[in-house]
């Protein structure tokens, strides 16, 4: 929980690049549905989608677009009806080498843990013993040799009964996955031929929990976050090649993914299994390059909730920073924090235009580092080609382009921003400034 900054030294804490949690929404959240898409609120759309039994939703958006905060808002509004089990793949797995098997294993683990914690099933439910027995048989992970069991025997951890044994086996599997060991490949190789049984065990657990929830007037929802941090090709492989397995988990699931990971034609085959909901960026300018006043005003409110705007020398300083962010909140937060630190270091009591410009130069430097191709020969692409595409987009009046390899690379690092309420593209304002500095526009 953070507090509204009233001094420059407090700004860093108030502008941490993380989603608002349930305790912070009432104080710091600003509703920007209208600025994302004037025709339909994505929160309303998500709620309507959840009316469908066992629906699987790919909730897509660019990095820093606010997906996690919107999902926390959703959770706060549906908590009376749904028992939500959330988890982050980046906390649980090696996102550099993640597999659909890993995903199902963690789903089962997190559901069992949450169900016992909320008293939906007992920690000694025989179902947990059956699932654990199957896992140990398939993987050859000895339950008594897991780190969990060792800590219980050493008196470092209280036994959680059969639940603890299951969690210990899955933890052993995850440890091998994260460590990138040969054992990881062996575990997956053993489970792969029996994936239907892994899915069946997961569904048996879900059905058991569902029955108890039904008596309480609730329904289950799994929330799988941070898949947008996984390399796009891996996401495409998981959700196209293995969409059958993931779509047959018998409950509602929301997966957060990056927008550009859904750009492959190969994903068309799984559209009947997954519903895609995209979260548009907040527009701060129009396709014609004029200011989008209501979008700027909405972001101004977001800043105003987090800090006393009297800490800016004048309104023009903050307005310029908002425009230079291109509506990418993460970039704006970074600039505000850097400018506040620079002002504090220089013994100023307010953020001036000079401090704001320094923060912009730092952001431009970051984008300059990202707009590059390491091994041009291997990639079959040059850094110069990236800049040629940027110049083309910056000079376009239409702002509509096919999603080719170069554009996808630029979208992935947000050098180009897609305003997907109307699906048009523009170069990030900081990158436009960089192009001017380089004499390219």
Sine and cosine of phi, psi and omega as CSV:
sin_phi,cos_phi,sin_psi,cos_psi,sin_omega,cos_omega
0.00,0.00,0.79,-0.62,0.04,-1.00
-0.92,-0.39,0.25,-0.97,0.01,-1.00
-0.91,-0.41,0.41,-0.91,0.04,-1.00
-0.88,0.48,0.76,-0.65,-0.05,-1.00
-0.97,0.25,0.78,-0.63,0.06,-1.00
-0.91,-0.40,-0.12,0.99,0.08,-1.00
-0.72,-0.69,0.31,-0.95,-0.01,-1.00
-0.88,0.47,-0.58,0.82,-0.02,-1.00
-0.93,0.37,-0.34,0.94,-0.02,-1.00
-1.00,0.01,-0.15,0.99,-0.09,-1.00
-0.90,0.44,-0.67,0.74,-0.03,-1.00
-0.82,0.57,-0.68,0.73,-0.02,-1.00
-0.93,0.36,-0.58,0.81,-0.05,-1.00
-0.97,0.24,-0.31,0.95,-0.06,-1.00
-0.89,-0.45,0.58,0.81,0.09,-1.00
-0.90,0.43,0.68,-0.74,-0.02,-1.00
-0.98,0.18,0.94,0.35,0.00,-1.00
-0.63,-0.78,0.36,-0.93,0.01,-1.00
-0.95,0.33,0.44,-0.90,0.12,-0.99
-0.95,0.30,0.71,-0.70,0.05,-1.00
-1.00,-0.03,0.01,-1.00,-0.11,-0.99
-0.86,0.51,-0.54,0.84,-0.04,-1.00
-0.97,0.23,-0.25,0.97,-0.08,-1.00
-0.97,-0.25,-0.26,0.97,-0.11,-0.99
-0.85,0.52,-0.72,0.69,-0.08,-1.00
-0.88,0.48,-0.56,0.83,-0.08,-1.00
-1.00,0.02,-0.64,0.77,-0.19,-0.98
-0.92,-0.38,-0.22,0.97,-0.07,-1.00
-0.98,0.22,0.68,-0.73,0.10,-1.00
-0.88,-0.48,0.80,-0.60,-0.02,-1.00
-0.97,0.24,0.87,-0.49,-0.04,-1.00
-0.84,-0.54,0.39,0.92,-0.02,-1.00
-0.80,0.60,-0.70,0.71,-0.06,-1.00
-0.90,0.43,-0.55,0.83,-0.03,-1.00
-0.98,0.18,-0.35,0.94,0.07,-1.00
-0.99,0.16,-0.71,0.70,-0.02,-1.00
-0.39,-0.92,0.91,-0.42,-0.08,-1.00
-0.93,0.36,-0.26,0.97,-0.11,-0.99
-0.99,-0.12,-0.48,0.88,-0.09,-1.00
-0.40,-0.92,0.80,-0.60,0.07,-1.00
-0.95,0.32,0.74,-0.67,0.02,-1.00
-0.93,0.36,-0.49,0.87,0.04,-1.00
-0.91,0.42,-0.70,0.71,0.05,-1.00
-0.88,0.48,-0.66,0.75,0.00,-1.00
-0.90,0.44,-0.66,0.75,0.04,-1.00
-0.90,0.44,-0.68,0.73,0.00,-1.00
-0.88,0.48,-0.67,0.74,0.01,-1.00
-0.91,0.41,-0.61,0.79,0.01,-1.00
-0.90,0.43,-0.58,0.82,-0.03,-1.00
-0.95,0.31,-0.10,0.99,0.11,-0.99
-0.94,0.34,-0.35,0.94,-0.04,-1.00
-0.99,0.11,0.70,-0.71,-0.01,-1.00
-0.91,0.41,0.70,-0.71,0.13,-0.99
0.83,0.56,0.44,0.90,-0.01,-1.00
-0.93,0.36,0.57,-0.82,0.08,-1.00
-0.90,-0.44,0.86,-0.50,-0.08,-1.00
-0.92,-0.40,0.76,-0.65,0.17,-0.99
-0.99,-0.14,0.97,-0.26,-0.04,-1.00
-1.00,-0.03,0.96,-0.29,-0.20,-0.98
-0.94,-0.34,0.52,-0.86,0.07,-1.00
-0.06,-1.00,0.21,-0.98,0.03,-1.00
-0.97,0.25,0.37,-0.93,0.08,-1.00
-0.84,0.55,0.75,-0.66,0.04,-1.00
0.98,0.18,0.20,0.98,-0.03,-1.00
-0.99,0.14,-0.23,0.97,0.04,-1.00
0.98,-0.21,0.37,0.93,-0.03,-1.00
-0.86,0.52,-0.73,0.68,-0.08,-1.00
-0.92,0.39,-0.63,0.78,0.06,-1.00
-0.89,0.45,-0.66,0.75,0.02,-1.00
-0.90,0.44,-0.60,0.80,0.03,-1.00
-0.94,0.34,-0.56,0.83,0.08,-1.00
-0.91,0.41,-0.61,0.80,0.08,-1.00
-0.90,0.44,-0.68,0.73,0.04,-1.00
-0.86,0.51,-0.73,0.68,-0.01,-1.00
-0.85,0.53,-0.65,0.76,-0.02,-1.00
-0.92,0.40,-0.45,0.89,-0.06,-1.00
-1.00,-0.05,-0.25,0.97,-0.03,-1.00
-0.90,-0.44,0.14,0.99,-0.12,-0.99
-0.90,0.44,-0.40,0.92,0.02,-1.00
-0.95,0.31,-0.47,0.88,-0.06,-1.00
-0.99,-0.16,-0.58,0.81,-0.14,-0.99
-0.92,-0.40,0.61,-0.79,0.20,-0.98
-1.00,-0.09,0.96,-0.28,-0.13,-0.99
-0.99,-0.12,0.78,-0.62,0.07,-1.00
-0.92,-0.40,0.98,-0.19,-0.02,-1.00
-0.99,-0.16,0.48,-0.88,0.20,-0.98
-0.37,-0.93,0.40,-0.92,0.00,-1.00
-0.96,-0.28,0.80,-0.60,0.02,-1.00
-0.91,0.40,-0.49,0.87,-0.01,-1.00
-0.94,0.33,-0.40,0.91,0.07,-1.00
-0.99,0.16,-0.46,0.89,-0.17,-0.99
-0.97,-0.24,-0.47,0.88,-0.17,-0.99
-0.73,-0.68,0.15,-0.99,0.13,-0.99
-1.00,0.08,0.98,-0.21,-0.10,-1.00
-0.95,0.32,-0.20,0.98,0.07,-1.00
-0.98,0.19,-0.27,0.96,-0.01,-1.00
-0.52,-0.86,0.86,0.50,-0.06,-1.00
-1.00,-0.10,0.57,-0.82,-0.05,-1.00
-0.78,-0.62,0.36,-0.93,0.00,-1.00
-0.89,0.45,-0.49,0.87,0.05,-1.00
-0.89,0.45,-0.70,0.72,0.03,-1.00
-0.85,0.53,-0.66,0.76,-0.05,-1.00
-0.90,0.45,-0.71,0.70,0.00,-1.00
-0.92,0.40,-0.64,0.77,0.03,-1.00
-0.86,0.52,-0.71,0.70,-0.04,-1.00
-0.94,0.33,-0.60,0.80,0.08,-1.00
-0.83,0.56,-0.74,0.68,-0.03,-1.00
-0.90,0.43,-0.68,0.73,0.01,-1.00
-0.87,0.49,-0.77,0.64,-0.07,-1.00
-0.92,0.39,-0.59,0.80,0.04,-1.00
-0.91,0.41,-0.71,0.71,0.01,-1.00
-0.87,0.49,-0.70,0.72,-0.01,-1.00
-0.89,0.46,-0.72,0.70,-0.02,-1.00
-0.93,0.37,-0.62,0.78,-0.02,-1.00
-0.90,0.43,-0.66,0.75,0.04,-1.00
-0.93,0.36,-0.68,0.73,-0.01,-1.00
-0.85,0.52,-0.60,0.80,-0.03,-1.00
-1.00,-0.05,0.11,0.99,0.05,-1.00
0.96,0.29,0.38,0.92,0.00,-1.00
-0.99,0.16,-0.53,0.85,0.15,-0.99
-0.66,-0.75,0.30,-0.95,0.00,-1.00
-0.99,0.15,0.47,-0.88,0.05,-1.00
-0.92,0.39,-0.22,0.97,0.04,-1.00
-0.91,-0.41,0.39,0.92,0.04,-1.00
-0.87,0.50,0.71,-0.70,-0.06,-1.00
-0.90,0.44,-0.38,0.92,0.06,-1.00
-0.88,0.48,-0.63,0.77,0.03,-1.00
-0.89,0.45,-0.58,0.81,0.03,-1.00
-0.92,0.38,-0.65,0.76,0.01,-1.00
-0.90,0.44,-0.69,0.72,-0.01,-1.00
-0.91,0.42,-0.69,0.73,0.01,-1.00
-0.89,0.46,-0.67,0.74,0.01,-1.00
-0.87,0.49,-0.67,0.74,0.02,-1.00
-0.90,0.43,-0.70,0.71,-0.01,-1.00
-0.89,0.45,-0.69,0.72,-0.01,-1.00
-0.92,0.39,-0.56,0.83,0.01,-1.00
-0.92,0.39,-0.67,0.74,-0.05,-1.00
-0.96,0.28,-0.70,0.72,-0.13,-0.99
-1.00,-0.02,-0.30,0.95,-0.11,-0.99
0.93,0.38,0.34,0.94,0.12,-0.99
-0.98,0.19,0.86,-0.51,-0.01,-1.00
-0.99,0.13,0.90,-0.44,-0.08,-1.00
-0.82,0.57,-0.62,0.78,-0.06,-1.00
-0.96,0.29,-0.21,0.98,-0.04,-1.00
-0.98,-0.22,0.10,0.99,-0.01,-1.00
-0.96,0.26,0.34,-0.94,0.03,-1.00
-0.88,0.48,-0.56,0.83,0.02,-1.00
-0.87,0.50,-0.77,0.64,-0.04,-1.00
-0.91,0.42,-0.60,0.80,0.02,-1.00
-0.89,0.46,-0.64,0.77,0.00,-1.00
-0.94,0.34,-0.57,0.82,0.05,-1.00
-0.91,0.42,-0.71,0.70,-0.02,-1.00
-0.91,0.41,-0.51,0.86,0.01,-1.00
-0.99,0.12,-0.05,1.00,0.00,-1.00
0.98,0.22,0.25,0.97,-0.02,-1.00
-1.00,0.04,-0.26,0.96,-0.05,-1.00
-0.57,-0.82,0.64,-0.76,0.04,-1.00
-0.97,0.23,0.65,-0.76,-0.01,-1.00
-0.91,0.42,0.68,-0.74,0.08,-1.00
-0.96,-0.29,0.42,0.91,0.04,-1.00
0.91,0.42,-0.56,-0.83,-0.05,-1.00
-0.91,0.41,-0.49,0.87,0.07,-1.00
-0.87,0.49,-0.71,0.70,-0.02,-1.00
-0.87,0.49,-0.61,0.79,0.01,-1.00
-0.90,0.43,-0.70,0.72,0.03,-1.00
-0.88,0.47,-0.73,0.68,-0.01,-1.00
-0.89,0.46,-0.57,0.82,0.02,-1.00
-0.91,0.42,-0.66,0.75,0.00,-1.00
-0.92,0.40,-0.71,0.70,0.00,-1.00
-0.91,0.41,-0.62,0.79,0.03,-1.00
-0.88,0.47,-0.61,0.79,0.04,-1.00
-0.90,0.43,-0.66,0.76,0.05,-1.00
-0.89,0.46,-0.73,0.68,-0.03,-1.00
-0.90,0.43,-0.59,0.81,0.02,-1.00
-0.89,0.47,-0.64,0.77,0.04,-1.00
-0.93,0.38,-0.61,0.79,0.02,-1.00
-0.90,0.44,-0.73,0.68,-0.04,-1.00
-0.92,0.38,-0.55,0.84,-0.05,-1.00
-0.97,0.24,-0.25,0.97,0.01,-1.00
0.93,0.38,0.53,0.85,-0.07,-1.00
-1.00,0.09,0.25,-0.97,0.10,-1.00
-0.89,0.46,-0.47,0.88,0.00,-1.00
-0.88,0.48,-0.56,0.83,0.03,-1.00
-0.84,0.54,-0.73,0.68,-0.01,-1.00
-0.91,0.41,-0.57,0.82,0.03,-1.00
-0.91,0.42,-0.70,0.72,0.01,-1.00
-0.86,0.50,-0.74,0.67,-0.02,-1.00
-0.90,0.44,-0.64,0.77,-0.01,-1.00
-0.89,0.46,-0.58,0.82,-0.01,-1.00
-0.97,0.24,-0.57,0.82,-0.05,-1.00
-0.98,0.18,-0.57,0.82,-0.11,-0.99
-0.75,0.66,-0.76,0.65,-0.03,-1.00
-0.92,0.39,-0.30,0.95,-0.05,-1.00
-0.91,-0.41,0.43,0.90,-0.06,-1.00
-0.87,0.50,-0.51,0.86,0.01,-1.00
-0.90,0.44,-0.54,0.84,0.02,-1.00
-0.97,0.25,-0.57,0.82,0.08,-1.00
-0.89,0.45,-0.71,0.70,0.03,-1.00
-0.89,0.47,-0.66,0.75,-0.01,-1.00
-0.89,0.45,-0.68,0.73,0.02,-1.00
-0.89,0.46,-0.64,0.77,0.04,-1.00
-0.88,0.47,-0.68,0.73,-0.01,-1.00
-0.94,0.35,-0.56,0.83,0.07,-1.00
-0.89,0.45,-0.67,0.74,0.04,-1.00
-0.89,0.45,-0.69,0.72,0.02,-1.00
-0.87,0.48,-0.71,0.70,-0.01,-1.00
-0.88,0.48,-0.62,0.78,0.02,-1.00
-0.90,0.44,-0.71,0.71,0.02,-1.00
-0.92,0.40,-0.65,0.76,-0.01,-1.00
-0.84,0.54,-0.66,0.75,-0.03,-1.00
-0.88,0.48,-0.66,0.75,0.01,-1.00
-0.94,0.34,-0.67,0.74,0.01,-1.00
-0.88,0.47,-0.61,0.79,0.00,-1.00
-0.86,0.51,-0.62,0.78,0.01,-1.00
-0.93,0.36,-0.31,0.95,0.03,-1.00
-0.98,-0.19,0.04,1.00,0.01,-1.00
0.96,0.27,0.45,0.89,-0.01,-1.00
-0.83,-0.56,0.23,-0.97,0.06,-1.00
-0.74,-0.67,0.36,-0.93,-0.08,-1.00
-1.00,-0.02,0.61,-0.79,0.11,-0.99
-0.62,-0.78,0.84,-0.55,0.10,-1.00
-1.00,-0.09,0.69,-0.73,-0.03,-1.00
-0.83,-0.55,0.95,-0.30,-0.09,-1.00
-0.97,-0.25,0.95,-0.30,-0.11,-0.99
-0.97,-0.24,0.26,-0.97,0.11,-0.99
0.96,0.30,0.27,0.96,0.14,-0.99
-0.93,0.37,-0.24,0.97,0.07,-1.00
-0.95,0.30,-0.17,0.99,0.05,-1.00
-1.00,-0.01,-0.12,0.99,-0.02,-1.00
-1.00,0.06,0.60,-0.80,0.00,-1.00
-0.81,0.58,0.76,-0.65,-0.12,-0.99
-0.79,0.61,-0.66,0.75,-0.02,-1.00
-0.88,0.47,-0.59,0.81,0.01,-1.00
-0.92,0.39,-0.65,0.76,0.04,-1.00
-0.89,0.45,-0.67,0.74,0.01,-1.00
-0.88,0.47,-0.64,0.77,0.03,-1.00
-0.91,0.42,-0.70,0.71,-0.05,-1.00
-0.90,0.43,-0.71,0.70,-0.13,-0.99
-1.00,-0.03,-0.09,1.00,0.11,-0.99
-0.96,-0.28,-0.80,0.60,-0.05,-1.00
-0.95,0.31,-0.52,0.86,-0.07,-1.00
-0.89,-0.46,0.40,0.92,-0.06,-1.00
-0.90,0.44,-0.48,0.88,0.01,-1.00
-0.88,0.48,-0.73,0.68,-0.01,-1.00
-0.89,0.45,-0.76,0.65,-0.08,-1.00
-0.93,0.36,-0.49,0.87,-0.01,-1.00
-0.98,0.18,-0.23,0.97,-0.04,-1.00
-0.99,-0.17,0.19,0.98,0.20,-0.98
-0.97,0.26,0.85,-0.53,-0.24,-0.97
-0.99,0.13,0.87,0.50,0.14,-0.99
-0.33,-0.94,0.14,-0.99,0.05,-1.00
-0.97,0.26,0.69,-0.72,0.01,-1.00
-0.66,-0.75,0.69,-0.72,0.16,-0.99
-0.91,-0.41,0.82,-0.58,0.08,-1.00
-0.94,-0.33,0.75,-0.66,0.11,-0.99
-1.00,-0.07,0.81,-0.59,-0.04,-1.00
-0.71,-0.70,0.29,-0.96,0.06,-1.00
-0.98,0.18,0.53,-0.85,-0.06,-1.00
-0.89,0.46,-0.65,0.76,-0.09,-1.00
-0.97,0.23,-0.16,0.99,0.09,-1.00
-0.98,0.22,-0.16,0.99,-0.02,-1.00
-0.97,-0.24,0.34,0.94,-0.10,-1.00
-1.00,-0.07,-0.01,1.00,-0.05,-1.00
-0.99,0.15,0.70,-0.72,0.06,-1.00
-0.86,0.51,-0.42,0.91,-0.02,-1.00
-0.91,0.42,-0.30,0.96,-0.04,-1.00
-0.99,0.15,-0.14,0.99,-0.01,-1.00
-0.88,0.48,-0.54,0.84,-0.05,-1.00
-0.91,0.42,-0.37,0.93,-0.07,-1.00
-0.97,-0.25,0.12,0.99,-0.03,-1.00
-0.88,0.48,-0.46,0.89,0.01,-1.00
-0.97,0.25,-0.27,0.96,-0.04,-1.00
-0.99,-0.17,-0.45,0.89,-0.04,-1.00
-0.80,-0.60,0.63,-0.78,0.09,-1.00
-0.98,-0.20,0.79,-0.61,-0.02,-1.00
-1.00,-0.10,0.80,-0.60,0.10,-1.00
-0.85,-0.53,0.85,-0.52,-0.02,-1.00
-0.96,-0.26,0.55,-0.84,0.02,-1.00
-0.96,-0.28,0.95,-0.30,-0.03,-1.00
-0.92,0.39,0.41,-0.91,0.11,-0.99
-0.96,0.28,0.33,-0.95,0.10,-0.99
-0.99,0.13,0.83,-0.56,-0.05,-1.00
-0.99,0.16,0.77,-0.64,0.10,-1.00
-0.93,-0.36,-0.08,1.00,0.09,-1.00
-0.50,-0.86,0.30,-0.95,0.01,-1.00
-1.00,-0.05,0.12,-0.99,0.06,-1.00
-0.87,0.50,-0.48,0.88,-0.02,-1.00
-0.99,0.15,-0.10,0.99,0.04,-1.00
1.00,-0.06,0.02,1.00,0.04,-1.00
-0.99,0.13,0.36,-0.93,-0.01,-1.00
-0.91,0.40,0.65,-0.76,0.12,-0.99
-0.99,-0.16,1.00,-0.03,-0.20,-0.98
-0.85,0.53,-0.67,0.74,-0.06,-1.00
-0.93,0.36,-0.54,0.84,0.06,-1.00
-0.93,0.37,-0.66,0.75,0.05,-1.00
-0.89,0.45,-0.66,0.75,0.00,-1.00
-0.90,0.43,-0.60,0.80,0.00,-1.00
-0.91,0.41,-0.70,0.72,0.01,-1.00
-0.93,0.37,-0.56,0.83,0.08,-1.00
-0.83,0.55,-0.68,0.74,0.02,-1.00
-0.89,0.46,-0.62,0.78,0.01,-1.00
-0.87,0.49,-0.70,0.71,0.03,-1.00
-0.91,0.41,-0.66,0.75,-0.04,-1.00
-0.89,0.45,-0.52,0.86,0.04,-1.00
-0.94,0.33,-0.44,0.90,-0.11,-0.99
-0.99,-0.14,-0.39,0.92,-0.02,-1.00
-0.48,-0.88,0.39,-0.92,0.09,-1.00
-0.95,0.31,0.90,-0.45,-0.07,-1.00
-0.94,0.33,-0.11,0.99,0.13,-0.99
-0.93,0.37,-0.18,0.98,0.06,-1.00
-0.97,0.23,-0.13,0.99,0.15,-0.99
-1.00,-0.09,0.62,-0.78,-0.05,-1.00
-0.85,0.53,-0.59,0.80,0.08,-1.00
-0.31,-0.95,0.12,-0.99,-0.07,-1.00
-0.90,0.43,-0.51,0.86,-0.03,-1.00
-0.89,0.46,-0.54,0.84,-0.02,-1.00
-0.90,0.43,-0.76,0.65,0.01,-1.00
-0.92,0.39,-0.66,0.75,0.00,-1.00
-0.85,0.52,-0.67,0.74,0.01,-1.00
-0.90,0.43,-0.63,0.77,0.00,-1.00
-0.91,0.41,-0.63,0.78,0.03,-1.00
-0.90,0.45,-0.71,0.70,0.01,-1.00
-0.90,0.44,-0.64,0.77,-0.02,-1.00
-0.94,0.33,-0.27,0.96,0.03,-1.00
-0.98,0.18,-0.32,0.95,-0.04,-1.00
0.92,0.38,0.24,0.97,-0.05,-1.00
1.00,0.04,0.01,1.00,0.04,-1.00
-0.99,0.11,0.97,-0.23,-0.12,-0.99
-0.87,0.49,-0.60,0.80,-0.01,-1.00
-0.88,0.47,-0.64,0.77,0.04,-1.00
-0.92,0.38,-0.65,0.76,0.03,-1.00
-0.89,0.45,-0.71,0.70,-0.01,-1.00
-0.87,0.50,-0.66,0.76,0.02,-1.00
-0.89,0.45,-0.70,0.72,0.00,-1.00
-0.90,0.43,-0.67,0.74,0.01,-1.00
-0.89,0.46,-0.69,0.73,0.00,-1.00
-0.90,0.43,-0.72,0.70,0.00,-1.00
-0.89,0.46,-0.69,0.72,-0.01,-1.00
-0.90,0.44,-0.65,0.76,0.02,-1.00
-0.91,0.42,-0.67,0.74,0.02,-1.00
-0.91,0.42,-0.64,0.77,0.02,-1.00
-0.91,0.42,-0.66,0.75,0.02,-1.00
-0.90,0.43,-0.69,0.72,0.00,-1.00
-0.90,0.43,-0.66,0.75,0.02,-1.00
-0.90,0.44,-0.58,0.81,0.01,-1.00
-1.00,0.07,0.17,0.98,0.03,-1.00
0.88,0.48,0.51,0.86,0.12,-0.99
-1.00,-0.02,0.46,-0.89,0.03,-1.00
-1.00,-0.09,-0.15,0.99,-0.02,-1.00
-0.66,-0.75,0.33,-0.94,0.08,-1.00
-1.00,0.08,0.87,-0.49,-0.01,-1.00
-0.99,-0.15,0.09,-1.00,0.05,-1.00
-0.87,0.50,-0.56,0.83,0.02,-1.00
-0.90,0.43,-0.67,0.74,0.03,-1.00
-0.92,0.39,-0.65,0.76,0.01,-1.00
-0.90,0.44,-0.64,0.77,0.01,-1.00
-0.92,0.40,-0.61,0.79,0.06,-1.00
-0.88,0.48,-0.68,0.73,0.01,-1.00
-0.90,0.44,-0.61,0.79,0.04,-1.00
-0.90,0.43,-0.66,0.75,0.02,-1.00
-0.89,0.46,-0.61,0.79,0.04,-1.00
-0.90,0.43,-0.66,0.75,0.01,-1.00
-0.92,0.39,-0.65,0.76,0.04,-1.00
-0.88,0.48,-0.64,0.77,0.02,-1.00
-0.89,0.45,-0.63,0.78,0.02,-1.00
-0.90,0.44,-0.70,0.72,0.01,-1.00
-0.92,0.38,-0.58,0.81,0.05,-1.00
-0.86,0.51,-0.64,0.77,0.02,-1.00
-0.93,0.37,-0.55,0.83,-0.07,-1.00
-0.99,0.16,-0.47,0.88,-0.02,-1.00
-1.00,0.09,0.97,0.25,-0.02,-1.00
-0.38,-0.93,0.40,-0.92,0.06,-1.00
-0.91,-0.42,0.86,-0.50,-0.07,-1.00
-0.89,0.45,-0.96,0.29,0.01,-1.00
-0.98,-0.18,1.00,-0.01,-0.12,-0.99
-0.88,0.47,-0.61,0.79,-0.03,-1.00
-0.91,0.42,-0.71,0.70,-0.01,-1.00
-0.93,0.37,-0.60,0.80,-0.03,-1.00
-0.98,0.22,-0.35,0.94,-0.06,-1.00
0.92,0.40,0.47,0.88,-0.08,-1.00
-0.49,-0.87,0.52,-0.85,0.01,-1.00
-0.89,-0.45,0.37,-0.93,0.07,-1.00
-0.88,0.48,-0.60,0.80,0.00,-1.00
-0.87,0.49,-0.58,0.81,0.04,-1.00
-0.89,0.45,-0.60,0.80,0.05,-1.00
-0.88,0.47,-0.70,0.71,-0.01,-1.00
-0.93,0.36,-0.56,0.83,0.05,-1.00
-0.89,0.46,-0.65,0.76,0.03,-1.00
-0.92,0.40,-0.64,0.77,0.02,-1.00
-0.88,0.47,-0.69,0.73,0.02,-1.00
-0.89,0.45,-0.65,0.76,0.02,-1.00
-0.88,0.48,-0.72,0.70,-0.03,-1.00
-0.92,0.38,-0.68,0.74,-0.02,-1.00
-0.88,0.48,-0.56,0.83,-0.06,-1.00
-1.00,-0.02,-0.07,1.00,-0.05,-1.00
-0.98,0.20,0.61,-0.79,0.09,-1.00
-0.99,-0.11,-0.32,0.95,-0.03,-1.00
-1.00,0.08,-0.63,0.78,0.02,-1.00
0.90,0.44,0.46,0.89,0.06,-1.00
-0.86,-0.51,0.78,-0.62,-0.06,-1.00
-0.60,-0.80,0.52,-0.85,0.10,-1.00
-0.93,0.37,0.54,-0.84,-0.03,-1.00
-0.99,0.15,0.98,0.22,0.05,-1.00
-1.00,0.03,0.02,-1.00,-0.08,-1.00
-0.86,0.52,-0.65,0.76,-0.05,-1.00
-0.92,0.38,-0.71,0.71,0.00,-1.00
-0.89,0.45,-0.63,0.78,0.02,-1.00
-0.89,0.46,-0.63,0.78,0.05,-1.00
-0.89,0.45,-0.67,0.75,-0.01,-1.00
-0.94,0.33,-0.56,0.83,0.07,-1.00
-0.93,0.38,-0.59,0.80,-0.07,-1.00
-0.90,0.44,-0.49,0.87,0.02,-1.00
-0.97,-0.26,0.10,1.00,0.04,-1.00
0.92,0.39,0.32,0.95,0.16,-0.99
-0.90,0.43,-0.49,0.87,0.17,-0.99
-0.89,-0.46,0.70,-0.72,-0.02,-1.00
-0.93,-0.36,0.71,-0.71,0.06,-1.00
-0.97,-0.23,0.85,-0.52,0.08,-1.00
-1.00,-0.07,1.00,0.05,-0.25,-0.97
-0.99,0.10,0.17,0.99,0.22,-0.98
-0.91,0.42,-0.61,0.79,0.05,-1.00
-0.88,-0.47,0.00,1.00,0.01,-1.00
0.80,0.60,0.92,0.39,0.17,-0.99
-0.76,-0.65,0.34,-0.94,-0.13,-0.99
-0.88,-0.47,0.51,-0.86,0.16,-0.99
-0.49,-0.87,0.40,-0.92,0.04,-1.00
-0.96,0.28,0.68,-0.73,0.05,-1.00
-0.82,0.58,0.71,-0.70,-0.03,-1.00
-0.80,0.60,-0.61,0.79,0.02,-1.00
-0.91,0.42,-0.58,0.81,0.02,-1.00
-0.96,0.28,-0.58,0.81,0.10,-1.00
-0.86,0.52,-0.69,0.73,0.03,-1.00
-0.89,0.45,-0.62,0.78,0.04,-1.00
-0.89,0.45,-0.67,0.74,0.03,-1.00
-0.88,0.48,-0.62,0.78,0.05,-1.00
-0.91,0.42,-0.69,0.72,0.03,-1.00
-0.86,0.51,-0.56,0.83,-0.03,-1.00
-1.00,0.08,-0.04,1.00,0.01,-1.00
0.96,0.28,0.37,0.93,-0.04,-1.00
-1.00,-0.01,-0.34,0.94,0.09,-1.00
-0.71,-0.71,0.00,0.00,0.00,0.00
